Amino acid sequence: MSGQGAPGPNPKDIDGSGVRVAIVAGSWHEQISNGLIDGARRFLDGCGTTWELIRVPGSFELPVVSKAALDSGFDAVVALGVIIRGGTPHFDYVANAATDGLTTVALETGKPVGFGVLTLDTEQQGIDRAGFPDSSEDKGAEAADAAVRTVLTLHALRQ
């Protein structure tokens, strides 16, 4: 399992009050996407952040909208998307563009992007990672945790 060894996100461990987060989420594979969003929301509510949901058509659009959100004053982005491998190279192009684009956004803005883009071979793999009651992982909450903790780390370093 890919999540072995990862710390479990616990919003009670951190104080996110005063942190403003944009959840930027793709619309493809609605069931999985909504599970990721719910996990991020639960985490962000649990640690006291303020947040806003911004939907985009797909994972390819995550970087440009994430950059706009950060440029408009959000402290962090939680980028959520679902890319399921098909029979063409399209999967590789979209996955690489989303990953490289979100990395560039974080480095250019100096603000965190919690990476919750699932790259999957099957829909079941997404369901297993989407934070449902029977899921083995909650990648939406993990991405939100990473974003908020990184905001707090950056604030401490910049003081």
N, C-alpha and C positions, 0 to 999 in steps of 0.2 A: 504494500500500500504506500502511495507517495507521501501521505501525511505522517508517516511514522517518525517520531522524534520531534515533531513540531509542537511548540507550546500551544495549549488550548486557549483561544481568546476568552478572556474574562473581563468584561467591562467594569467590574467592581474594583479591579486592580489599578485603574487609572482615573484621573479627573480630567474629563474633556470639556469642562465648562469653559466657555469663551472661544472654543474651536468651532469654526464654520466649515462644513464639509459638503461637497457636491457629490452625490451618487450619480455617475454617468453610466447608463446601462443600455446595452443593445436590446433590440426587440425580437431578434431571432430566437427560436426555440423557447417560446413563452413560458412554459411550465418551469423549465430549469432557470431561466432568467428571473422569473418572479421569486423563485426560491432563493436565489442569490441576493436579490434586493431585500427580501424579508430578513435574511441573516444579517446583512449590513445595517438595516434599520434597527433591528433588535440590539445589536452591539452599540450603535451610535446613541440610541436612546438610553441604554444602560449606563453609559459613561458620561452622559450629560452634554453631548455636543448638540449644536443646531445643524440641521442638514436640509438639503433640498434634492429632490429627484429630478433628473434631466434624462429623458429618453432620447435615444438616437436610433436610426434605422438598423445599424448592425455594428459589428466590432471594428470594421474599417474606419468608421466615423468617430470612434472613441478619442483618438488623439487630438483632432482639431477642436472638438467640443470641450474636452478636458482642458486644453490650453486656454480657450476662451473663458471657461469657468474660473480658472486660477488667475487669469489676468483681470477678471472682474472683481476679485477680492476674496474668493474662497481661500481658506488656509490649506486645504488638501482636496484631492479627488479620490473617490473609490470607483475605479473603472471595472465594470462588470460586463462580460460578454460570453457567448457560447459559440464555439466553432467546432463543427463535427465533420470529420474527414469524409470525403466522398471519393468518387472514382477519378477525379481530375486534380491537377496541381493547384487549383483554386484555394484549397485549404492552406497550403504552404504560403501562398502569397498573402492571404488575409491574416494568418497568424503572425507572419513576420512583420507585416506592415503595422499591425496593432501593437506588437511587442516593441519594435524599434521606435515607433511613433510615441508611445507612452513613455519610454525611457528618455527620449529626446525632450519631451514636454517637461518631465521632472527636472532634468538637468538645466534646461533653458530658463525655467521659472524659479528654480531653487526651492520648489515646494513639492511635497510628497504626492505620489500617485500610488494608491494601494492597488495592486495588480490582482484582479479577480477575473481574468479572462481564461475560461476553460477551453483547452484544446483536447478534443476527445475523438476516440475511434467510434464510440457508440453513444446513443442517447442514455442508456442505462448508466454509463460512467458519469454522466452529468447529474443524473438523479441521485447517484451515490454521493456526490460532492456538494449538492445544492442546499444542504441544511434542513432537509425534511426530517420528520421524526424518525424514520428508518434509515436515514443517510449515515454514512460513516464519517463524513466530513462536512464542514460548513465554511465553504470557501468565501462566501459573501462576508461573513463575520470575520474571517481571517484577514481579508483585504482591508476591511474597515479598521481592525485592530492595528494592522501595520501602518495605515495612513495616520491614525491619531497618535500612536506612539512616536512616529517619526516627526510629526509636527512638534510634539513636546520636546523631543530630543534636540531638534533644530532651534527651538526657542531657547533652551538651556545653553546651547553652544553659542548663540548670538548675543547672550547677555553679558 
